[in-house]
């Protein structure tokens, strides 16, 4: 592995790659939640219309999509 007393160095060199690999799962779950919320808003009806057409609901979906995109772009930039 490494020389005596070099354990921390070996650990830290692999830590960046580990963070990258482990961040993929939460970003995928976040994207799936965003997709599910979007589909639900466009299929669910209330008062005879889709709830996705209501201004407040559309604003929440837009905010969710914007933050999801921002998190993914931040992760890409960190690489």
DSSP file (Angstrom, degrees, kcal/mol; ACC not computed):
  #  RESIDUE AA STRUCTURE BP1 BP2  ACC     N-H-->O    O-->H-N    N-H-->O    O-->H-N    TCO  KAPPA ALPHA  PHI   PSI    X-CA   Y-CA   Z-CA
    1    1 A X              0   0    0      0, 0.0     2,-0.3     0, 0.0     0, 0.0   0.000 360.0 360.0 360.0 -74.0    0.0    0.0    0.0
    2    2 A X        -     0   0    0      1,-0.1     3,-0.1     7,-0.0     5,-0.1  -0.922 360.0 -76.2-153.5 174.8    2.3    2.7    1.3
    3    3 A X    >   -     0   0    0     -2,-0.3     3,-1.9     1,-0.2     2,-0.2  -0.152  64.3 -71.0 -73.9 173.1    5.2    3.2    3.5
    4    4 A X  T 3  S+     0   0    0      1,-0.3    -1,-0.2     2,-0.1     0, 0.0  -0.464 123.7  17.4 -66.0 131.7    5.1    3.3    7.3
    5    5 A X  T 3  S+     0   0    0     -2,-0.2    -1,-0.3    -3,-0.1     3,-0.2   0.513 100.5  98.6  83.4   5.2    3.5    6.5    8.5
    6    6 A X    <>  +     0   0    0     -3,-1.9     4,-2.2     1,-0.1     5,-0.2   0.232  45.1 105.7-106.3  12.0    1.9    7.1    5.0
    7    7 A X  H  > S+     0   0    0      1,-0.2     4,-2.4     2,-0.2     5,-0.2   0.884  78.5  50.7 -61.6 -41.3   -1.6    5.7    5.9
    8    8 A X  H  > S+     0   0    0      2,-0.2     4,-2.6     1,-0.2    -1,-0.2   0.898 109.8  51.3 -65.1 -39.6   -3.3    9.1    6.1
    9    9 A X  H  > S+     0   0    0      2,-0.2     4,-1.9     1,-0.2    -2,-0.2   0.926 111.0  47.5 -62.4 -45.0   -1.8   10.1    2.7
   10   10 A X  H  X S+     0   0    0     -4,-2.2     4,-1.2     1,-0.2    -2,-0.2   0.911 113.2  49.4 -63.0 -42.3   -3.1    6.9    1.1
   11   11 A X  H  X S+     0   0    0     -4,-2.4     4,-0.8     1,-0.2     3,-0.3   0.920 111.6  47.8 -62.4 -45.3   -6.5    7.5    2.7
   12   12 A X  H  X S+     0   0    0     -4,-2.6     4,-0.7     1,-0.2     3,-0.2   0.813 105.1  58.3 -70.5 -31.0   -6.8   11.1    1.6
   13   13 A X  H  < S+     0   0    0     -4,-1.9     4,-0.4     1,-0.2    -1,-0.2   0.847 111.6  41.9 -68.8 -31.3   -5.8   10.4   -2.0
   14   14 A X  H  X S+     0   0    0     -4,-1.2     4,-1.9    -3,-0.3    -1,-0.2   0.606  96.7  79.7 -87.4 -11.8   -8.7    8.0   -2.4
   15   15 A X  H  X S+     0   0    0     -4,-0.8     4,-2.4    -3,-0.2     5,-0.2   0.864  87.6  54.8 -67.0 -37.3  -11.2   10.1   -0.6
   16   16 A X  H  X S+     0   0    0     -4,-0.7     4,-1.9     1,-0.2    -1,-0.2   0.919 110.6  45.6 -63.0 -43.6  -11.9   12.5   -3.5
   17   17 A X  H  > S+     0   0    0     -4,-0.4     4,-2.4     1,-0.2    -1,-0.2   0.878 111.3  53.5 -66.6 -37.0  -12.8    9.6   -5.8
   18   18 A X  H  X S+     0   0    0     -4,-1.9     4,-2.6     1,-0.2    -2,-0.2   0.908 107.6  50.2 -64.8 -41.8  -15.0    8.0   -3.1
   19   19 A X  H  X S+     0   0    0     -4,-2.4     4,-1.4     1,-0.2    -1,-0.2   0.903 110.5  50.9 -61.9 -41.0  -16.9   11.3   -2.6
   20   20 A X  H  X S+     0   0    0     -4,-1.9     4,-0.6     2,-0.2     3,-0.3   0.935 112.7  44.6 -62.1 -47.8  -17.5   11.4   -6.4
   21   21 A X  H >< S+     0   0    0     -4,-2.4     3,-0.9     1,-0.2     4,-0.5   0.910 113.8  49.6 -65.1 -42.9  -18.8    7.9   -6.6
   22   22 A X  H 3X S+     0   0    0     -4,-2.6     4,-0.7     1,-0.2     3,-0.3   0.709 101.9  62.9 -72.7 -19.4  -21.0    8.2   -3.5
   23   23 A X  H 3X S+     0   0    0     -4,-1.4     4,-1.6    -3,-0.3    -1,-0.2   0.700  88.1  72.2 -77.8 -18.0  -22.6   11.5   -4.7
   24   24 A X  H <X S+     0   0    0     -3,-0.9     4,-2.0    -4,-0.6    -1,-0.2   0.881  92.3  54.8 -64.8 -38.4  -24.1    9.8   -7.7
   25   25 A X  H  > S+     0   0    0     -4,-0.5     4,-2.3    -3,-0.3     5,-0.2   0.956 109.3  43.8 -62.9 -53.7  -26.8    7.9   -5.7
   26   26 A X  H  X S+     0   0    0     -4,-0.7     4,-2.3     1,-0.2    -1,-0.2   0.865 113.3  52.6 -61.8 -34.9  -28.3   10.9   -4.0
   27   27 A X  H  X S+     0   0    0     -4,-1.6     4,-2.1     2,-0.2    -1,-0.2   0.888 109.5  49.4 -68.0 -36.3  -28.3   12.9   -7.2
   28   28 A X  H  X S+     0   0    0     -4,-2.0     4,-2.2     2,-0.2    -2,-0.2   0.901 111.5  48.6 -66.1 -41.0  -30.1   10.1   -9.0
   29   29 A X  H  X S+     0   0    0     -4,-2.3     4,-2.3     2,-0.2    -2,-0.2   0.882 110.3  52.0 -65.0 -38.4  -32.7    9.9   -6.2
   30   30 A X  H  X S+     0   0    0     -4,-2.3     4,-2.1     2,-0.2    -2,-0.2   0.909 110.3  47.9 -64.0 -41.7  -33.2   13.7   -6.3
   31   31 A X  H  X S+     0   0    0     -4,-2.1     4,-2.4     2,-0.2    -2,-0.2   0.890 110.9  51.2 -66.3 -39.4  -33.7   13.5  -10.1
   32   32 A X  H  X S+     0   0    0     -4,-2.2     4,-2.4     2,-0.2    -2,-0.2   0.894 110.0  49.7 -64.7 -40.0  -36.2   10.6   -9.6
   33   33 A X  H  X S+     0   0    0     -4,-2.3     4,-2.4     2,-0.2    -2,-0.2   0.893 111.0  50.0 -64.9 -39.4  -38.1   12.6   -7.0
   34   34 A X  H  X S+     0   0    0     -4,-2.1     4,-2.2     2,-0.2    -2,-0.2   0.923 111.9  47.4 -64.1 -45.1  -38.2   15.6   -9.3
   35   35 A X  H  X S+     0   0    0     -4,-2.4     4,-2.4     2,-0.2    -2,-0.2   0.903 112.5  49.5 -62.7 -42.3  -39.5   13.5  -12.2
   36   36 A X  H  X S+     0   0    0     -4,-2.4     4,-2.5     2,-0.2    -2,-0.2   0.910 111.2  48.7 -65.2 -43.0  -42.2   11.9  -10.0
   37   37 A X  H  X S+     0   0    0     -4,-2.4     4,-2.3     2,-0.2    -1,-0.2   0.896 111.4  50.6 -63.8 -40.0  -43.4   15.2   -8.7
   38   38 A X  H  X S+     0   0    0     -4,-2.2     4,-1.2     2,-0.2    -2,-0.2   0.933 112.6  45.5 -63.7 -46.7  -43.6   16.6  -12.2
   39   39 A X  H  X S+     0   0    0     -4,-2.4     4,-0.9     1,-0.2     3,-0.3   0.909 112.7  51.2 -63.6 -42.1  -45.6   13.7  -13.5
   40   40 A X  H >X S+     0   0    0     -4,-2.5     4,-2.6     1,-0.2     3,-0.8   0.910 107.2  53.2 -62.2 -42.8  -47.9   13.8  -10.4
   41   41 A X  H 3< S+     0   0    0     -4,-2.3    11,-2.1     1,-0.2    12,-0.2   0.787 112.2  45.4 -64.8 -26.9  -48.6   17.5  -10.9
   42   42 A X  H 3< S+     0   0    0     -4,-1.2    -1,-0.2    -3,-0.3    -2,-0.2   0.539 119.3  39.3 -95.6  -6.8  -49.6   16.9  -14.5
   43   43 A X  H << S+     0   0    0     -4,-0.9     2,-0.3    -3,-0.8    -2,-0.2   0.696  95.0  87.4-108.5 -28.2  -51.8   13.9  -13.9
   44   44 A X     <  -     0   0    0     -4,-2.6     7,-2.4    -5,-0.2     2,-0.4  -0.552  62.8-157.4 -77.6 133.8  -53.6   14.8  -10.6
   45   45 A X  E     +A   50   0A   0     -2,-0.3     2,-0.3     5,-0.3     5,-0.2  -0.906  16.6 171.9-114.9 141.8  -56.8   16.8  -11.0
   46   46 A X  E >  S+A   49   0A   0      3,-2.9     3,-1.4    -2,-0.4    -2,-0.0  -0.983  73.0   4.3-144.2 136.6  -58.5   19.1   -8.5
   47   47 A X  T 3  S-     0   0    0     -2,-0.3     3,-0.1     1,-0.3    -1,-0.0   0.809 132.0 -58.6  58.1  31.7  -61.4   21.4   -9.1
   48   48 A X  T 3  S+     0   0    0      1,-0.2     2,-0.3     0, 0.0    -1,-0.3   0.569 121.5  82.2  80.0   9.8  -61.7   20.0  -12.7
   49   49 A X  E <  S-A   46   0A   0     -3,-1.4    -3,-2.9     0, 0.0    -1,-0.2  -0.958  87.8 -89.0-141.6 160.6  -58.2   21.0  -13.8
   50   50 A X  E >   -A   45   0A   0     -2,-0.3     3,-1.6    -5,-0.2     4,-0.3  -0.456  30.4-134.5 -69.6 139.2  -54.6   19.6  -13.4
   51   51 A X  G >  S+     0   0    0     -7,-2.4     3,-1.1     1,-0.3     6,-0.2   0.723 100.8  72.1 -70.0 -17.9  -52.9   20.8  -10.3
   52   52 A X  G 3  S+     0   0    0    -11,-2.1    -1,-0.3    -8,-0.4   -10,-0.1   0.687  90.6  59.9 -67.9 -16.8  -49.8   21.6  -12.3
   53   53 A X  G <  S+     0   0    0     -3,-1.6    -1,-0.2   -12,-0.2     2,-0.2   0.619  80.7 102.4 -86.5 -12.6  -51.6   24.5  -13.9
   54   54 A X  S <> S-     0   0    0     -3,-1.1     4,-2.8    -4,-0.3     5,-0.3  -0.511  77.4-130.0 -71.0 138.9  -52.1   26.2  -10.5
   55   55 A X  H  > S+     0   0    0      1,-0.2     4,-2.1     2,-0.2     5,-0.1   0.892 103.9  47.0 -60.0 -44.2  -49.6   29.0  -10.1
   56   56 A X  H  > S+     0   0    0      2,-0.2     4,-1.9     1,-0.2    -1,-0.2   0.915 114.6  46.4 -66.9 -42.2  -48.4   28.0   -6.6
   57   57 A X  H  > S+     0   0    0     -6,-0.2     4,-2.3     1,-0.2    -2,-0.2   0.914 112.5  50.2 -66.0 -42.5  -47.9   24.3   -7.6
   58   58 A X  H  X S+     0   0    0     -4,-2.8     4,-2.4     1,-0.2    -1,-0.2   0.876 109.1  53.0 -63.3 -36.5  -46.2   25.3  -10.8
   59   59 A X  H  X S+     0   0    0     -4,-2.1     4,-2.4    -5,-0.3    -1,-0.2   0.891 108.8  48.6 -65.3 -39.6  -43.9   27.6   -8.8
   60   60 A X  H  X S+     0   0    0     -4,-1.9     4,-2.5     2,-0.2    -2,-0.2   0.916 112.3  48.3 -66.4 -43.1  -42.9   24.8   -6.5
   61   61 A X  H  X S+     0   0    0     -4,-2.3     4,-2.6     2,-0.2    -2,-0.2   0.905 112.3  49.7 -63.4 -41.3  -42.2   22.4   -9.3
   62   62 A X  H  X S+     0   0    0     -4,-2.4     4,-2.5     2,-0.2    -2,-0.2   0.921 111.1  48.5 -63.2 -44.1  -40.1   25.1  -11.1
   63   63 A X  H  X S+     0   0    0     -4,-2.4     4,-2.5     2,-0.2     5,-0.2   0.909 111.8  50.4 -61.8 -42.6  -38.1   25.8   -7.9
   64   64 A X  H  X S+     0   0    0     -4,-2.5     4,-2.3     2,-0.2    -2,-0.2   0.928 112.3  46.0 -61.0 -47.0  -37.6   22.0   -7.4
   65   65 A X  H  X S+     0   0    0     -4,-2.6     4,-2.3     1,-0.2    -2,-0.2   0.887 112.4  51.5 -64.9 -38.8  -36.3   21.6  -11.0
   66   66 A X  H  X S+     0   0    0     -4,-2.5     4,-2.3     2,-0.2    -2,-0.2   0.926 112.5  44.4 -64.6 -44.9  -34.1   24.7  -10.7
   67   67 A X  H  X S+     0   0    0     -4,-2.5     4,-2.5     2,-0.2    -2,-0.2   0.875 111.5  54.0 -68.2 -37.1  -32.5   23.4   -7.5
   68   68 A X  H  X S+     0   0    0     -4,-2.3     4,-1.9    -5,-0.2    -2,-0.2   0.930 111.7  45.0 -61.3 -45.6  -32.0   19.9   -8.9
   69   69 A X  H  X S+     0   0    0     -4,-2.3     4,-2.5     1,-0.2    -2,-0.2   0.901 112.2  52.3 -64.2 -41.3  -30.2   21.3  -11.9
   70   70 A X  H  X S+     0   0    0     -4,-2.3     4,-2.5     2,-0.2    -2,-0.2   0.900 108.3  50.1 -64.1 -41.4  -28.1   23.6   -9.7
   71   71 A X  H  X S+     0   0    0     -4,-2.5     4,-2.2     2,-0.2    -1,-0.2   0.922 112.2  47.7 -63.4 -43.5  -27.0   20.8   -7.5
   72   72 A X  H  X S+     0   0    0     -4,-1.9     4,-2.1     2,-0.2    -2,-0.2   0.907 112.6  48.5 -65.2 -41.2  -26.0   18.7  -10.5
   73   73 A X  H  X S+     0   0    0     -4,-2.5     4,-2.3     2,-0.2    -1,-0.2   0.885 110.4  51.5 -66.3 -37.8  -24.1   21.5  -12.1
   74   74 A X  H  X S+     0   0    0     -4,-2.5     4,-1.9     2,-0.2    -1,-0.2   0.903 109.3  50.7 -63.4 -40.3  -22.3   22.3   -8.8
   75   75 A X  H  X S+     0   0    0     -4,-2.2     4,-1.1     1,-0.2    -2,-0.2   0.895 110.7  48.8 -64.6 -39.6  -21.3   18.6   -8.6
   76   76 A X  H  < S+     0   0    0     -4,-2.1     3,-0.3     1,-0.2    -1,-0.2   0.908 110.7  50.7 -65.6 -41.2  -19.9   18.7  -12.2
   77   77 A X  H  < S+     0   0    0     -4,-2.3    -1,-0.2     1,-0.2    -2,-0.2   0.840 103.7  58.6 -67.7 -32.4  -18.0   21.9  -11.4
   78   78 A X  H  <        0   0    0     -4,-1.9    -1,-0.2     1,-0.3    -2,-0.2   0.839 360.0 360.0 -65.2 -32.0  -16.4   20.4   -8.3
   79   79 A X     <        0   0    0     -4,-1.1    -1,-0.3    -3,-0.3    -2,-0.2   0.536 360.0 360.0 -61.4 360.0  -15.0   17.6  -10.4
